[in-house]
Amino acid sequence: MSVNLSKNGPALTAAYKEVVNEKSNTNWALFTYEGNSNDIRLAEKGDGGLEELVEELNSGKVMYAFCRVEDPNSGLPKYVLINWTGEGVNDARKGLCANHVSSMANFLKGAHVTVNARADEDVEPEVIMEKVAKASGANYSFHKESSGRFQDSGPQGPVGSVYQKTNAMSEIRKTNKDTFWAQAEKEEERRRKEERCKAEEERQKLERERKDREAKEAALREKRDKERASQIDQQKKYQQQQDAVSKDQEKQRWEQQQQESEAAQRKAVRRGDSVEKANEAASLISQRAMNPREMFKQRERGITPSDSEVPAAAPASPQPGIFTHLSLNVKASFASLQSSLCLSQAKDFLFHENEKYRGICARALYDYQAADDTEISFDPDEIITGIEMIDEGWWRGFSPDGGFGMFPANYVELI
């Protein structure tokens, strides 16, 4: 590939013009490549001459130097072009840059001396100035001669000639050099081709690896999706089973509540009937004209009382708590007794029947001691039966020992 002088063209041209301008202090400029590309850039410039220039040459790079020097014979400005190829540059790069020498010479035109250098001894300032002196073509040192230059100096030596003997080894080396550069260029082309092939193989390998990785990831994603779908189905089935169980339990609770509600309603109806019939029985007993106990005693003595001897019995009010817990099955027994038994015997009968049907009950929350005979005593957790709610704060009922009386309502809870 050819050298590229257009990318940094303005900077390159400006540096070159400063060197060829005799009025400018800048007397040298150094050019090199940007990395491994073929783009030429300005590396450095200065006004210290060859001594300063040679210090900037890098043994690992290919560089081009253009320097203005003074001809030691004539004192006129001369221009030197140095093609520097460092010893550390690889052979392939050397072969590639060898084709750029002519292009750089055309750009840095006007050079009186061209030096192809590879080592520090090739760019010694004395060696370069010697080449400049030889390239001047004549020895303009007449101003240095003494005033006796026109005196006879004796016989002169032979006149020199510009003829140079052909050196076969030099020609062979030159031919070998051309062959070497051609071979280096071929090797560089082969190396590039191999690099392109390797890059293509690497790209194909990466592409295959990418496809394999994507296929594995797709299979893994599909497997995870199937597992997730299976888990979701199982969760749905489990939820449906739980919902069915919950519905069955809810239905059973609802049916149980219905049954309990119906039983409570039937119990309340039976209790109402029992209370009504017991009140009716008490009313009938209270309306009797004579005392049953006195009539029973007279019958035992064989005396039939006359109507005039029978005192009128005061109507008795029904005792609270005695007739409030009768059930339907004691109606017939009580009816058969009310004609032959006295009221006290009927009360005993009803009290024993009350033990079977206790009516409203409550559990004691605290212990309570009776203040007088009208109250009952109880301990915590004892059951109070046959309760009559005669007041908002005071009730009446039977204690566990059989006593009947009042107690504070906030000391118990209904059961």
C-alpha positions in Angstrom: 0.0 0.0 0.0 1.1 3.5 -0.8 2.1 6.1 1.8 -0.7 8.6 2.9 0.5 12.2 3.0 -2.9 13.8 2.8 -4.3 13.1 6.3 -1.7 15.4 8.0 -0.8 17.3 4.8 -1.0 20.9 6.2 1.3 20.1 9.1 3.8 18.2 7.0 3.9 21.0 4.4 4.3 23.7 7.0 7.2 21.9 8.6 8.9 21.3 5.2 8.6 25.0 4.3 10.1 26.1 7.6 13.2 24.0 6.9 13.7 25.2 3.4 13.2 28.8 4.4 16.6 30.3 5.1 15.2 33.0 7.2 13.5 30.5 9.6 15.3 29.3 12.7 13.9 25.7 12.2 16.5 23.7 10.3 15.3 20.2 10.7 12.0 18.2 10.7 11.4 14.5 11.5 8.5 12.5 10.1 7.2 9.0 11.0 4.1 6.8 10.7 1.0 6.8 12.9 1.2 3.4 14.6 1.2 0.5 12.1 -0.7 2.5 9.5 0.7 4.2 6.3 -0.3 7.7 7.5 2.7 10.0 7.8 2.7 12.5 10.7 5.1 15.2 12.0 7.2 13.6 14.9 9.4 16.6 15.8 11.2 19.7 14.5 13.9 22.0 15.9 16.7 24.4 15.3 19.7 22.5 16.7 21.0 21.0 13.5 22.2 17.5 12.9 23.4 17.0 16.5 19.9 17.6 17.8 18.2 15.6 15.0 20.1 12.4 15.5 19.1 12.3 19.2 15.4 12.0 18.1 15.8 9.0 15.9 14.1 5.8 17.3 15.6 2.4 16.8 12.1 0.8 16.7 10.6 3.0 14.0 10.8 3.9 10.4 11.4 7.7 10.1 12.2 10.3 7.5 14.4 13.4 8.4 14.9 16.6 6.4 17.7 18.9 7.6 19.2 22.2 6.4 23.0 22.4 6.8 25.7 24.7 5.7 28.1 23.6 3.0 31.6 23.6 4.5 33.2 24.5 1.1 30.9 27.3 -0.2 28.9 28.3 3.0 25.7 27.8 1.0 22.7 26.0 2.5 22.4 22.4 1.6 19.5 19.9 2.4 20.0 16.4 3.6 17.3 13.6 3.5 17.7 10.8 5.9 15.7 7.5 5.4 16.0 5.9 8.9 15.0 2.3 9.4 15.7 1.3 13.0 17.2 -2.1 13.9 14.2 -3.0 15.9 11.7 -2.8 13.0 10.5 -6.3 11.9 11.3 -7.4 8.3 7.8 -7.3 7.1 7.5 -3.6 8.1 10.8 -2.9 6.5 9.7 -4.5 3.2 6.4 -2.5 3.3 8.1 0.9 4.0 10.8 0.4 1.4 8.2 1.2 -1.2 7.5 4.6 0.4 11.1 6.0 0.0 10.5 7.3 -3.5 7.2 9.0 -2.4 8.8 10.7 0.5 11.7 11.8 -1.7 9.2 13.4 -4.1 7.5 15.2 -1.2 10.7 16.3 0.5 12.2 17.5 -2.8 15.4 19.5 -3.1 17.6 17.2 -1.1 21.3 17.5 -2.1 22.3 14.4 0.0 20.2 11.3 0.8 21.3 9.0 3.6 19.9 5.5 4.1 20.7 4.7 7.7 20.0 1.8 10.1 22.4 2.4 13.0 23.7 5.4 14.9 27.1 5.3 13.1 25.3 5.9 9.8 24.0 9.3 11.0 27.1 10.7 12.7 27.1 14.5 12.0 30.8 14.3 10.8 30.0 11.5 8.3 26.9 13.4 6.9 28.9 16.7 6.6 31.6 14.8 4.8 29.1 13.5 2.3 27.7 17.1 1.9 31.2 18.4 1.2 31.8 15.7 -1.4 28.4 16.3 -3.0 29.2 20.0 -3.6 31.1 19.1 -6.8 34.0 21.6 -6.3 36.3 22.8 -3.6 35.4 26.4 -2.9 38.2 27.0 -0.4 40.0 29.7 -2.3 39.2 32.2 0.4 41.0 30.1 2.9 44.3 30.0 0.9 47.3 32.1 1.9 48.4 35.2 -0.1 51.1 33.2 -1.8 48.7 31.0 -3.7 50.0 32.5 -6.9 53.6 31.5 -6.1 55.2 28.6 -7.8 54.6 25.6 -5.6 56.6 23.1 -7.6 55.3 20.3 -9.7 51.7 19.3 -9.3 50.3 15.8 -8.9 48.2 14.0 -11.4 44.8 15.5 -12.3 41.9 13.6 -10.8 39.1 12.0 -12.8 35.4 11.4 -12.1 35.8 7.9 -13.3 34.9 5.2 -10.7 35.7 1.6 -11.0 32.8 -0.8 -11.0 32.7 -2.8 -7.8 31.2 -6.2 -8.6 30.5 -7.0 -4.9 28.6 -3.7 -4.5 26.5 -4.5 -7.5 25.8 -8.0 -6.2 24.8 -6.6 -2.9 22.5 -4.1 -4.6 20.9 -6.9 -6.6 20.6 -9.0 -3.5 19.0 -6.1 -1.7 16.4 -5.7 -4.4 15.7 -9.4 -4.2 15.5 -9.3 -0.4 12.9 -6.5 -0.5 10.9 -8.3 -3.1 11.0 -11.5 -1.0 10.1 -9.5 2.1 7.1 -8.1 0.3 5.9 -11.5 -0.7 6.3 -12.8 2.8 4.4 -9.8 4.1 1.6 -10.6 1.7 1.6 -14.2 2.7 1.5 -13.3 6.3 -1.4 -11.0 5.8 -3.3 -13.7 3.9 -2.7 -16.1 6.8 -3.8 -13.6 9.3 -7.0 -13.0 7.3 -7.6 -16.8 7.1 -7.0 -17.1 10.9 -9.3 -14.2 11.6 -12.0 -15.8 9.4 -11.6 -19.1 11.1 -11.8 -17.4 14.5 -14.9 -15.6 13.5 -16.6 -18.8 12.3 -15.5 -20.5 15.5 -17.0 -17.7 17.6 -20.2 -17.8 15.5 -20.6 -21.6 16.1 -20.0 -21.2 19.8 -22.6 -18.4 19.9 -25.1 -20.5 18.1 -24.5 -23.5 20.4 -24.7 -21.3 23.5 -28.0 -19.8 22.2 -29.4 -23.2 21.5 -28.5 -24.4 25.0 -30.0 -21.3 26.6 -33.2 -21.8 24.6 -33.5 -25.4 25.6 -32.9 -24.4 29.2 -35.5 -21.7 29.0 -38.0 -24.1 27.5 -37.3 -26.6 30.3 -37.8 -24.0 33.0 -41.0 -22.8 31.3 -42.4 -26.3 31.3 -41.4 -26.8 34.9 -43.0 -23.5 35.9 -46.2 -24.4 33.9 -46.3 -27.8 35.7 -45.9 -26.1 39.1 -48.7 -23.7 38.2 -51.0 -26.5 37.2 -50.3 -28.4 40.4 -50.9 -25.3 42.4 -54.2 -24.7 40.7 -55.3 -28.3 41.3 -54.2 -28.0 45.0 -56.1 -24.7 45.3 -59.2 -26.2 43.7 -59.0 -29.1 46.2 -58.6 -26.7 49.1 -61.6 -24.6 47.8 -63.7 -27.7 47.6 -62.7 -28.8 51.1 -63.4 -25.2 52.3 -66.8 -25.2 50.7 -67.7 -28.6 52.2 -66.6 -27.4 55.6 -68.5 -24.2 55.2 -71.6 -26.1 54.1 -71.3 -28.4 57.1 -70.9 -25.5 59.5 -73.9 -23.8 57.9 -76.0 -27.0 58.3 -74.9 -27.4 61.9 -75.8 -23.8 62.6 -79.2 -24.3 61.0 -79.7 -27.4 63.1 -78.7 -25.6 66.3 -80.9 -22.7 65.4 -83.9 -24.9 64.8 -83.2 -26.9 68.0 -83.0 -23.6 69.9 -86.3 -22.5 68.4 -88.0 -25.8 69.3 -86.6 -25.6 72.8 -87.9 -22.0 73.2 -91.3 -23.1 72.0 -91.4 -26.0 74.4 -90.3 -23.8 77.3 -93.0 -21.3 76.5 -95.6 -24.0 76.4 -94.4 -25.4 79.7 -94.4 -22.0 81.4 -97.9 -21.3 80.1 -99.3 -24.6 81.3 -97.6 -24.3 84.7 -99.1 -20.9 85.2 -102.4 -22.3 84.2 -102.0 -25.1 86.8 -101.0 -22.7 89.5 -104.0 -20.5 88.7 -106.4 -23.5 89.0 -104.9 -24.5 92.4 -105.1 -21.0 93.7 -108.9 -20.9 92.9 -109.8 -23.9 95.1 -112.2 -23.0 97.9 -110.7 -25.1 100.6 -107.1 -26.0 101.7 -106.1 -29.4 100.3 -103.9 -30.2 103.3 -106.9 -29.7 105.8 -109.2 -31.8 103.5 -106.7 -34.6 103.5 -106.4 -34.7 107.3 -110.2 -34.7 107.8 -110.6 -37.7 105.4 -108.0 -39.6 107.5 -110.1 -39.0 110.7 -113.3 -40.0 108.8 -115.0 -36.6 109.2 -116.7 -35.0 106.3 -116.6 -31.4 106.7 -119.6 -29.3 106.0 -119.6 -26.4 103.8 -120.1 -24.0 106.7 -117.1 -25.4 108.6 -114.7 -25.0 105.7 -113.0 -21.7 105.9 -112.5 -19.8 102.8 -108.9 -20.1 101.6 -107.1 -17.0 100.7 -106.0 -17.0 97.1 -102.4 -17.9 97.0 -100.1 -16.2 94.6 -97.9 -18.5 92.6 -94.4 -19.0 94.1 -91.8 -17.5 91.7 -89.3 -20.0 90.2 -91.4 -23.1 90.9 -93.7 -23.4 87.9 -91.3 -21.8 85.3 -89.4 -25.0 84.4 -92.2 -27.6 83.8 -92.0 -29.7 80.6 -94.8 -31.1 78.6 -94.6 -34.6 80.1 -95.5 -33.5 83.7 -98.8 -32.0 82.7 -100.8 -35.2 83.2 -99.1 -36.0 86.5 -99.7 -32.6 87.9 -103.4 -32.6 86.8 -104.0 -36.0 88.6 -102.4 -34.6 91.8 -104.2 -31.3 92.1 -107.5 -33.0 93.1 -106.0 -35.2 95.9 -102.8 -33.6 97.1 -102.2 -30.4 98.9 -100.3 -27.5 97.6 -97.1 -28.4 99.5 -97.1 -31.9 97.9 -97.5 -30.3 94.5 -94.6 -28.0 95.2 -92.4 -31.0 96.2 -93.4 -32.8 93.0 -92.7 -29.8 90.9 -89.3 -29.3 92.6 -88.2 -32.8 91.8 -89.4 -32.5 88.2 -87.4 -29.2 88.1 -84.2 -31.1 88.7 -84.7 -32.7 85.3 -85.6 -29.5 83.5 -83.5 -26.8 85.0 -84.5 -24.0 82.7 -82.2 -21.0 82.3 -78.7 -21.7 83.7 -75.6 -19.6 84.4 -72.0 -20.2 85.5 -70.6 -18.3 88.5 -67.7 -16.0 87.6 -66.9 -14.9 91.2 -67.7 -16.2 94.7 -70.7 -14.6 96.4 -71.9 -14.8 100.0 -75.6 -14.3 100.8 -76.3 -11.2 102.9 -79.6 -12.7 104.3 -82.1 -15.5 103.8 -83.4 -14.0 100.6 -80.1 -14.5 98.8 -78.0 -17.5 97.9 -74.2 -18.2 98.1 -72.0 -19.8 95.4 -68.3 -20.2 94.4 -66.7 -19.6 91.0 -67.6 -22.1 88.2 -70.7 -23.4 90.1 -74.0 -23.7 88.1 -77.1 -21.6 89.0 -80.3 -23.1 87.6 -83.9 -22.1 87.3 -83.0 -18.4 86.8 -85.7 -15.7 86.9 -84.5 -12.4 85.6 -86.6 -10.2 87.9 -84.5 -7.1 87.6 -81.7 -5.7 85.4 -79.1 -6.1 88.2 -80.6 -8.9 90.4 -81.8 -12.4 89.4 -83.3 -15.3 91.3 -82.4 -19.0 91.0 -81.4 -22.3 92.6 -77.9 -22.7 94.0 -76.0 -26.1 93.8 -77.1 -26.9 97.4 -80.8 -26.4 96.5 -81.3 -23.0 98.0 -83.5 -20.5 96.2 -82.9 -16.8 96.4 -81.5 -13.6 94.7 -78.0 -12.9 93.5 -76.2 -10.1 91.5 -76.5 -10.7 87.7 -73.0 -9.4 86.9 -71.4 -12.3 89.0 -72.5 -14.9 86.5 -72.7 -15.6 82.8 -75.5 -17.5 81.0 -74.7 -20.9 79.5 
